[in-house]
């Protein structure tokens, strides 16, 4: 009679573990917000991550040229006006730091502080990408998995291109729950099929701006 019980216990353990992992990842969801340009961009809302003290970080190309786009933070259907603390660029540092008057934000958000990772990402490290309402796990790829021309500049990348968050979403360390980076762009590779001679492009990874660059980007007078 012992064997069936043991088998049943193992099945329950296997079923419970993913649910527990997903629940743990969901604790990061409140940090994720949408970014709305003015007027709203035709391709839909971008993503951003709350750092604390009314500050939000996103990819520079998501916010766009802020003097023109006048980006807003959107949380659960409400839009909050922003002022730009620092603006980067797609070809430079793909980050923009926005601020909202802290007293306007929901209390549950005002009380939060987002830890930025202090250790660099390493190949094989398990991560979770966070956008409003969705947490998807992935892992860090080794730079040698990338085309030679992109390895030096875009060395911090994750797998699972199709399922994970797009530009402006947060990449978090699964174990430490700290912000490992902000998603920037896809990396693609063109190949020619020998049997047809036709060229096709496939997405092979997603590059994220790493935590060290986020820290360097933040103005010196900001202490989270």
Secondary structure, 3 states (H helix, E strand, C coil): CHHHHHHHHHHHHHHHHHHHHHHHHHCCHHHEEEEECCCCCCCCCEEEEEEECCEEEECHHHHCCHHHHCCEEEECCEEEECEEEEECCCCCCCCEEEECCHHHCCHHHHCCCCCECCCCCCCCCEEEEEECCEEEEEEEECHHHCCHHHCCCCCCEECCCCCCCCCCCEEEECCCCCEEEEEEEEEEEEEECCCCCCEEEEEEEEEEEEHHHHHHHCCCCCCC
